[in-house]
Amino acid sequence: MSSDEDLARLAVLVKRVSAFAIAAAGAYYFFAYGMSIIGFMFIFLAISFIYNISVGLAVAIGLTVGVAVAVALTLIISGSMWRYLASQGLMRYSSKGWLGFALFLVGFFAVYSVAGMAPEWYPSVAWYLGLGIAFALATLTGKFIERDPYYTLMALSSILLLATTPIVFYLAITQGPDQSNIMASGLILVIYLITGSYAMKKAAKMFEEA
């Protein structure tokens, strides 16, 4: 085999490995965020029962802490990988990378902004609807502005979240916030499992023969 063929095969392998790393990182993000968010939310829900704190406030604090921990872990674990891949031209880096995250936060907190005018059960389950809307906004930004490689994963999460929101709201209305939050927590873990598994399937395809 000639050296040119070896170089061509090596170039293909490098591209596939970098694509695998990007796809596998996407799976990790959804697994980590799901565990962190639900884990801390349950911790603060338990604290709310002990100290008689409102369920809505406990959920909001748990979500905030969970997201903060997940973001910190993401930066620590994969930050160097992103910098290296971008420096080698193996992935696109957008200077507008902050925009998707900003719109994600806007979409999420916009849902909570109407809590004062909503029924008393609403704040405890608004986070579920907020995540669905936030992922939808991040999807649009990632697709048309940032060229984010994860916009398909965000789109899948958004569709599943918004499709199952009526179940969570129905339970909140008929059974109360505790039961609806248990259902919402179970659903979000399953949705993140589906999304993460889809990302891993995409990663595995990088090594399938064309």
Secondary structure, 3 states (H helix, E strand, C coil): CCHHHHHHHHHHHHHHHHHHHHHHHHHHHHHHHHHHHHHHHHHHHHHHHHHCCCHHHHHHHHHHHHHHHHHHHHHHHHHHHHHHHHHCCCCCCCCCHHHHHHHHHHHHHHHHCCHHHCCCCHHHHHHHHHHHHHHHHHHHHHHHHHCCCCHHHHHHHHHHHHHHHHHHHHHHHHCCHHHHHHHHHHHHHHHHHHHHHHHHHHHHHCCCCC
